[in-house]
Amino acid sequence: MSAAGGLRPGDSRQVVVVEDLKRTQIVQYAGASGDFNPLHTDELFASRAAGYPGVFAHGMLTMGLTGRVITDWVGVAAITSFGARFKAQVWPGDTLTVTASVESVDDDDDGAGAALVRFALSTRNQDGVEVLAGTATARVAVLAISK
């Protein structure tokens, strides 16, 4: 029997990717990404002009934190696709937990002894609210596994 990197449908990981997200981390991400939208960096603008309780994290910051679970699992070079739907805002003080689950493992047909592994991703805050739902695909070497 063989499996891609030892991965099988149903395998999953749950990882806390940030505890007590700080406004400083949001601003640092703004600097790294070049996205200085005042909804993410200006408390007064976010609350007074836009009507939010305050600043909130960039969706791409949440996506990056989520993606780390997959890259830590199979490696950056293995990723062939990664997509996400932002479902709720992430606020300073939030703790985010990612659940990554193997949905399928299929032959890659590239003749190189690889398989395509499809993952389902769900990121939830400390209240259990799903803030991101996503998918990822990775090309992973097939390993021989004895039963």
C-alpha positions in Angstrom: 0.0 0.0 0.0 1.2 3.5 -0.6 0.3 6.9 0.6 1.3 10.4 -0.3 3.8 11.5 2.4 2.0 9.2 4.7 -1.2 11.3 4.3 -4.6 9.7 4.0 -8.1 11.1 3.7 -9.4 12.0 7.1 -6.0 12.9 8.5 -6.2 16.3 10.2 -4.3 18.8 12.3 -5.5 21.5 14.6 -3.1 24.4 15.4 -3.4 27.6 17.3 -1.7 30.1 14.9 -2.1 33.2 17.0 -3.1 33.9 20.6 -4.3 37.3 21.5 -3.7 39.0 18.2 -2.1 42.4 18.8 -2.8 45.7 17.0 1.0 45.9 16.6 0.9 42.6 14.5 -1.8 44.1 12.3 0.2 47.2 11.7 3.4 45.2 11.1 1.4 43.2 8.4 0.3 46.5 6.9 4.0 47.5 6.6 5.0 44.1 5.1 2.1 44.0 2.6 2.0 47.7 1.8 -1.7 47.7 2.6 -2.3 50.7 4.8 -6.1 50.8 4.5 -7.2 52.9 7.5 -9.7 50.1 8.4 -6.6 48.2 9.6 -4.4 50.9 10.9 -6.5 53.9 12.1 -8.7 53.3 15.1 -10.6 56.6 14.8 -11.3 56.1 11.1 -12.4 52.5 11.6 -14.8 53.5 14.4 -16.0 56.9 13.5 -16.0 57.0 9.7 -16.7 53.4 9.0 -18.8 52.4 12.0 -16.7 49.4 13.1 -15.8 48.8 16.8 -12.1 49.5 15.8 -9.4 48.2 13.5 -9.5 44.6 12.3 -6.9 42.3 10.7 -6.3 42.1 6.9 -8.0 39.1 5.4 -4.6 38.2 3.8 -3.0 38.2 7.3 -5.6 35.6 8.4 -5.0 33.7 5.1 -1.2 33.7 5.7 -1.6 32.4 9.2 -3.9 29.7 8.0 -1.5 28.7 5.2 1.3 28.2 7.6 -0.4 25.1 8.9 -0.2 23.5 5.5 3.3 24.6 4.7 4.5 23.3 8.1 2.8 20.0 7.3 4.0 19.4 3.6 6.5 22.2 2.9 6.2 25.4 0.9 7.4 23.9 -2.4 4.7 21.2 -2.4 1.8 23.7 -2.5 0.1 23.9 -5.9 -3.0 25.9 -5.0 -4.4 27.8 -2.0 -7.7 29.6 -1.8 -9.9 31.1 0.9 -13.2 32.7 1.6 -13.2 35.3 4.4 -16.3 34.7 6.5 -15.9 37.1 9.5 -13.5 39.8 10.7 -10.6 39.1 12.9 -10.1 41.6 15.7 -7.2 42.5 18.0 -7.4 40.1 21.0 -8.6 37.2 18.9 -7.0 33.7 19.2 -7.2 31.8 15.9 -7.2 28.0 15.5 -6.8 26.3 12.2 -8.1 22.9 11.4 -6.6 21.3 8.2 -8.0 18.0 7.0 -7.0 15.8 4.1 -10.0 15.5 1.8 -8.4 13.3 -0.9 -5.2 11.8 -2.2 -5.1 11.2 -6.0 -2.3 10.1 -8.4 -0.6 13.1 -10.0 -0.1 11.3 -13.4 3.2 13.1 -13.8 5.2 9.8 -13.6 7.4 11.2 -10.8 5.8 9.1 -8.0 3.8 12.0 -6.6 0.2 12.5 -5.6 -2.1 15.5 -5.3 -3.3 15.9 -1.7 -6.4 18.1 -1.3 -6.9 19.8 2.1 -10.0 21.5 3.6 -9.1 24.4 5.9 -11.2 26.1 8.6 -10.0 29.0 10.8 -12.0 29.8 13.9 -11.7 32.4 16.6 -11.9 31.8 20.3 -15.7 31.9 20.2 -15.9 29.2 17.6 -16.8 31.6 14.8 -15.4 30.5 11.5 -13.5 33.5 10.1 -12.0 31.7 7.1 -12.9 28.6 5.0 -10.4 27.4 2.4 -8.8 24.7 0.4 -5.2 23.8 -0.5 -3.6 21.3 -2.9 -0.1 19.9 -2.5 2.0 17.7 -4.7 3.5 15.2 -2.3 5.9 12.3 -2.9 4.3 8.8 -2.6 5.9 6.7 0.2 5.6 3.0 0.5 3.9 2.0 3.7 3.5 -1.5 5.0 0.2 -2.5 6.6 
